[in-house]
Amino acid sequence: MLPPQFPRVQLPPSHAFLIGLALAFVAPGLVGHDPWRAFDVIAIEIAHQMHLTGDWVVPRLAGQAWLDDPPLYHWLALAFAKVFGWLLGFHNAVRLASGAAVLAALWFVYLAARRCEPNEPRTAGASATLLLAGAVGLIVHAHEAVPDLLTLAASCAALAFLLGSRDQPVNNGLAFGASLGVAFLATGPVAPAVLGSVGLLAHAVCGEWRNAKALRFLGAAAGAFALLAVSWPIALYLRAPDLAQAWWYGATHTRGDFGDNLRYYVSTASWFAWPAWPLALWAAWTLRREWRAPRLFVPLATALFALPAIAFLGPQQDINTLLLLAPLALLGAHGVLRLRRGAANALDWFGVMTFSFFAGLIWLGYVAMMTGLPPRVANNFAKSAPGFVPQFEPLPFCVALALTLAWLYLAFYTPRAPSRGVTRWAAGVTLLWGCFATLWLPWADHLKSYRSVALQLKSTIPVSAGCIAETGLGEAQRAAFSYHAGIRTEPRQSAPGAPNCRYLIVKGNPRQETTPGPDWRKLADVGRPGDKGERYRLYRYGPG
């Protein structure tokens, strides 16, 4: 018997619960660490270059033009950096743009789901929000500086405005078109092409949408999209026509074989979009006789169009799968309302057991780092991060403890309801990420940051070094060296004779070193603590 002084959790979750869960999911891990992964450090460096040069038209990475993505996300990130950089540091403030984008995505998918299920708006809205927040693939990417998060928010907004096209068609059409324009200026034409095609097809297929309002909605959407989408390409063309042509070619040119890409994205989506996709499949099956209804057709067509679209253009990067999350969350909300009791209990039990187990492991690792007990676990952490000295920090500890206590409350005081499984799943994701981002963050930052490598290289390079060549550096390393130490590299020339630069940075294997040539002298050999796969060697050409 549960103590009467502890009330059960209200289901479907209230607005206050959803807001609290969204903030608890988004906030941990946004600040307090250096740039880590490839996407994170690249976007931060591009915003930093805009800050240094004042050039907002041509995105640059380490001084060279970067044309993989349009610059809208970087503009937003730079705005956050200018407002909050003095308090949080530049790269921490940049990531606030990602936090704002994720919160906007959760809000708009909530609105879209309410319009999909007018008979059960609260349950549908909460379920879609929880499925999006609980997507496995979003756990890490939601806390990185990546333009795709802005596209995710714009996609959720576009779906919400499209599903409301019968009401105020001109206003919703303008908002729908503007959302597509934001997606275009964030990551390029894929998301606008998918959602725009769905909007056109839905007004042709769904009988209740074939009326005079459709023309007003589509006309307003086309105008808003065109006005917004062409703004930056025109500015880029006026500045540098060759860069504009190169950007458009890259944005529309396929990368990789379609079949290989499709297999990759189907495999990736199987874990990336869990648990939304099995619920979405169940909803599509149970509502198959209503496939012409906008509430089913719009998210279903979006998911079916998005998968081949990302496979067609490529490349094979899991972050592109973000485009599937919004429509699958909307479909999955239908599935939550129609899921059989046995399947709902299985999802609920699996989530509670899984997240309780892994959260326990995180606490075990934290205790081992702090106390040295158990010794085997503590030794594993020490060996993997040489030189790391753990320090007790009261605020992160209290946050992790609060999340754990909240999880225990949900585990024991949540009543049976259709939305219980997805509620506790999203709460488990929040618990797992929140505990990692508070208890293990200093250890992870010690391992993943390139700051020490960049500063060691900088201390060896003379101020009068001139240009610096590189061999084997990826875009992430070039971005990190530029952001942390102002080291800008250029590709090493392959022609025989004297080199174009007297200094050369080579990325190589710790167990093997290939000397650039007989006239090159090694000045430094550095790497990240515990990194057994990468070394960065600095060479100087000539005597002296």
N, C-alpha and C positions, 0 to 999 in steps of 0.2 A: 504494500500500500504506500503510495507516494505521500509525503508530508503535505498537508493542506495549505501550508503557508507558501508553497512554491506553485504558482499557477502554471498551467500548461501553455505552450506556445500557440498562438493563434494561427490557424491555417484556413485559407491561403494567407501568406504573410502580409502584414500591414505595410503601408507606405514607409513608416518609420523603420521597420525591420529591413526592408529592401534598401533604403538609403544607408542605414548603418552597415549592412553587409557589403554594399558597393564601395563605401569608403574604406572599410576594413580590408577589402580585396585589393583596391587600387593603391592605397597609400604606402604600405610597407614595400621597401625595395626601390622606390622611385628616387630617393635621395640617400646620401651617405656612402656612396662608393664611386670609384673611378669608372670610366667607360670600359666595358668588357668585350662583349661579343662584336662580331663584324658589323651587324646592322646598327648597333648602338653607337659605337665609336665613329662610324662613318657619318651618321646624321649629325652628331655633336660637332664633328670637325667641319662639316659644311656650314652649319650655323655659326661656328666660330670664325670661319673665313669671311662670312658676310659681315660679322661684327668688326673684324679687323680692316676689311677693305671698303666697307660701305656699299659694296656692289650686291644688290638684291636680285639682279636679273640673271646673271650667269652663276649658277652654283659651282663651287670649286672645292676640290679635295687636295690638300697639300699644294695649293697654288695652281693646280691644273683643273680644267673644266670637267665637271661631273654631270653627265647627261642621262643617267639611268632613271632619274625621277624628276618631275617638275618640282618647283621650290615652295609650294604653298605650305607644306608642313614645316619647312625650315624657317619660313617667315614667322609662322606662329610660334615656333620654338624660340626664335631670336627675340620675339616680343616678350615671352615669359622670362628669358634670360636678362633682358634689359630691366624688367620690373623687379625680379626676385634674385638676380645674380649676386648682388651685393650681400645678400643674407645667406644664400644657400651655396654659392659657388656656381660657375657658369654651367658646367655639365649637369649638375643637379637641377638647376632651374630649367634647363632645356627639356628634361624629362617630364616636367609638369605639363607640357603640351600633350604628351602621351596620356597622362592621367586624365586630363580634360577630355580627350578624344574617347577614352574608354567609358567615362561617366556619361558622355553624350550618347554613345552607342547603346548603353544599357537603358537610358531614358527613352530613346526613340524606338527600341525594340519592344519596350513595354507598351508604348502607345500603339505601335503596329499590331501587337497581339490583341490588345483590347478591341481593335477594329475588326480583327479576324473572328473573334468569338463574342458577338454582342450579347449572347445569353449568359455567358460566364466570363465577363470582362476581367474581374479581379483575379480569378484563378489563371486565366490565359495569360494576362499581363505578367503576373508574378512568375509563372512557369517559364515563359520565354526569357525573362530577365535572368532567372536562375540558371537556365540552360546555357545562356551565353556566358555568364560569369563562371560557370562550372566547366566550360570547355577545356579539355586537357591542354590543347595547343595554345591557349591564350594565357596560360599561367605565367610563363616567362616573358613572352612577347608583349604582354600588357604593360610591362615595367621597363621596356626599352624605348629608346628614341628611334621610332620607325615610322615612316610616312604611311605605311599600310594601315595603321590604327586610325588615321584620319579618314582613309577610304572606308574602313569598317563603320565608323560613325556616320559618314555620308550615305553609305548603303542602307543602314538602319533607318536613317531619316527619309531616304527616297522611298523605301517600302512603306513607311508610315504615311507619307503624303500620297502615294499611289493608292493605297487602300482607302483613303479618304476622298478619292476623286469625285465621288457623287455629291459631296457637300462642298460648296464654294469652289467650283472647278477652277476658276481663274487663280485664286489665291493658292490653292493646293498645287496647281500646275506650275506656278512660278516657283514655289518651294521645292517641288520635285525636280524641276530643271536646274535650280540653283544647287541642289544636292548632287546632281550628276556633274555639274561644273566643278564643285569642290573635289569630288572623287577624281575627276580628270586632272586637275591641277595638283593633286596629291601624288598619284601613282601612274597616271596615263590613261589610255582609252579603254582598257579591258572592262572595268566595272561600269562605266557609263554605257558601253556598247551592250553589255548584258542586261542591265536594268532598263535601258531605253528600249531595247527589243522586247522585253517582257511587257513594258508599258503599252507599246503599240499592239502587240499580239493580244494582250488581255482585253483591250477595248474592241478587238475584232471577234474574240472567241466568247467572252462572257456576255450573255444576252442582256443582262441588266445594265451593262455599261454602254451598249450600242444606242446612243442617243445624241442629241445636240450638245449635251454637256461634254461629251468626249472630245469634240473638236476644240472647244474652248480650253479644256485641260491640256490637250496635246499641243495646241498652238502656243499657249503660255509657257509650257515646259520647254518647247523648242527654242523660243526666244530667250528665255532666261539662261538656258544651257549655252547657247551660242555666244551670248554676250559675255558670259563669265569665262568660258573655256578658251576663247581666242585671245584673252587679254595678255597672258604671259607669252604664248608663242609669237604674237605680233611684236611684243617688246623685244624678245630674243632675236627675231628676224631683223628688226631694225638695228639692233646692236651688232649682231654677227650672223649673217645669212648662212655661212657654212656650218656654224654650230646648230642653228635651227634645223637645217636639213639633216645633220647627223643625229639630232635628238629624235626627229620624226622617224627616221629609218630605224633607229634602235627600238623605238616604242612600238613599231608595227612589224618588225622583223622577227620571224620565228627562231627560237633557240632550242635545239634538240629535236629528236624524232617524236612525232605525235604519239605513236604507240607506246614508246618508252616513257614519255612524260605522263600519259594517261595512266599507265600501270603504277607509276610512282605516286601520282596524286590520289588514286583510289586506295593504295596501301597507306599513304600518309593520313588521308581523311579517316581511316578506320580507327586511329587513335587520337588524331588531332581534334576531331569533331565529336568525340565521345563525351557524354552519353546522348547527345542530341540526335545523331543519325539513326540509331535503332528506333527511337521514339518517332522520328520523322517517317521512317519506312512504315511503321505500324499505322500512323495517321493516314498516310497515302493509301494504304490498303483498306482500312476501315471506311474511309470517305471516298473510295474510288468512284462511286456512283455520282458524286457531287463535284467531279473534277472541273466542271465549267464554272463553278462558283468562285468568285474572286478570292475569297478567303483561303481557298485551297490552291487555285490555279496560280496565283501570283508567287507565293513562296516556292511551290513545286517547280514551276517553269524557271524561276531564278536559279534554283539549285541545279536543275538539269542543263541550263545554258552555261552556268559558271564553270562547271567541271570541264567540259571540252574546251572552253575558252582559255582557261589557265593552262591546260595541257597543250593547246595549239601554239600559244606564244612562248610558254616556258619562261625561264629555265626551271630546273628542278630545285626549288627552294620551298621548304615547308611553309614559310610565311605567306606565300601566295594562296594557301588554303584558307586564309582568313575570309576570303570572299564567300566561302560556303557557310560560314557560321550563322549569319543573320537569317537566311531563308531556312536553314535546318532548325534553328531555334524556334522560328514561327511554326513550322510544321510540327516540331516536337511538342509544342504547347498543346496542339490538338491531340497528340498522342497521349499526353499526361492525363487529359480528361477522359480518355477512352481505354486506358491501360487496364488489363485484368489484374485482379488482386494478387495473384501469385507472382506475376511478373513485377508488379510494383513493389511487393515485399522483397523480392530477390534483389532489385536495384537498390532498395533502401538498405538491406542487410549488407550487401557488398560494399556500399559506400561507407557505412559506419565502421565496419571491420577494417577496411583498407586504410582509411584516413586515421583511425585510432592507432593502428599498428605503426604507420610511417611517422606520425607525430611523436609517438613514443620513441622511435629511433632517433629523431632529431633531438629530443630532450636528453636521451642517453648520450649522444655525441657531445652535446653542450656540457653536460656534467663531467664527461671525461676530459674535455678540454680545460675546464675550470679547475678540476680537482686531481686529475691524473688517474681516476678510478672509473671504470675498470682499466687496468694498465694496458691490455692489448688494444682496446679502442683508442686510448689516449696516444699510444705509440703510433698507431696508424695515422692519426691526424698530424702528429709531429713530423713523421717521415714525409708525408705528402706536401707539407708546407714548411720547409726549412727556414728558420729565422723568425717564425711567427710566435709572438708572445701574447696569449689571450689576456684580455682585461675585462673585468666585470663592469657592465654599464647598466645602471638601474632602470633607465627608461625603456630600452629594448626588452629587458627582462620582464618588466611589468606588463608591457604590451603582449608579449608571448604568453605570459601567465593568464592575462585577461582573455585572450583568444581561446586558450585551453579550457578555462572554466566555462566560457560561453558554449564551447563544443560539448562539454559534459552535460550542461543543462539541456542543450538540444537533443542529445542522445537519450536522455531519460524522461524528458518532459514534453515530447512532441506527440500529439495524438495522431491516430490513424486518419489519413485523408489522402485524396488523390495526389496532392502536391507534396506529401511528406518526403518522398524519395528524392525529388529534385532539390527540395529545400536543404536537406541534410547533405546532399552531394555538393552543392555550391558552398555550404558552410564548411564542409571538409576541405575543399580546395582552398578556401580562405584561410583555414587553420594551417594547412600544410605550408602554403607559401608564406603566410605571416610568421610562422615559427622559424622557417628557414631564413627569411629576410631580416629577422631581428636577432636570432641566436647565432646563426652561422655566417652572417654577412661579413664581419671583419676577416674571418678565415678565408672565405671565398674571394674577397677583394685582394687579399695578399697573394692568392694564386693567380688570379685572372688579369690583374692590372698590368699594363705595359709601362706604367710611369717610371719604375725603377730602371727598366731597360733603356728607355728613351733618355733619361737623365744621365745614366752612365755613358751612353754613346756621346751625348752632348758635351760632357766633361772632357772627352778625349779629342773632340774635333776643334781645331783652332778657329778663332773668330774670322780669320782671313782665309778660311778653307775654300771659299768659292762654291762651285756646284758639287753635289754629292750624288754619285751614281748608286744604283741598287740592282741586285740580282736575287730573284726569288721572293721578294716582298709581296705580300698580298695587299689588297686595298685597306684592310683593317690595320695592318701594321704601318702602312704609309700614313694613314689617318692618325693613328696613335702617336707616332713619332712627331708629326707636325703639331698636333694639339698639345702634347705634354712638353715638348722641347724645341719646337720651331724648326725641326729638321725636315727639309723638303728635298726629296730625292727625285731623280729622273732615271729612266731606263739606261742601262749600260750599253754603249755602242758595241756592235759586233765587228766593225771593220778593223783590219789589222793596223798596227802603228800605235802612236801615242793615244792614250784614252781621252775621252772628252772631259772627264772629271778626274782629279787626282785622288779623290777619296771615294771609297766603295764600301757599301754595306751589303753583306751577303747573308741571306737566311739559309741555314743548313742543318744537318743532322749532328747531334752531339757526338756520335760515334764515328763520324766520317767528315773529313775536311778536304775540300777541293780548292787548292790555291789558285787564285785568279791568273797567276803568271809569275815568272821568275823575278820581275821587277816590283812585285807588290810585297809590302811589309805589313804584317798584322799588328794592329795597335790595341785592339780590344776583342774580347770573346765573352759575351754576356748572354743571359737568358733569364726568364722568369723563375722564381723559386719553385722547385719541384717539377718544372716542365722538362720531361724527358724526350720531347720530340722536336724542340726548336732551340737553335743557338743563333745569335746574331753577331757576326764578326765584322769588324771595321778594319779596312786595309788602306794603306797609303802608297801611291805610286811614286817610284823614284827613290834616290838616296836621301839620307838625312832624316 
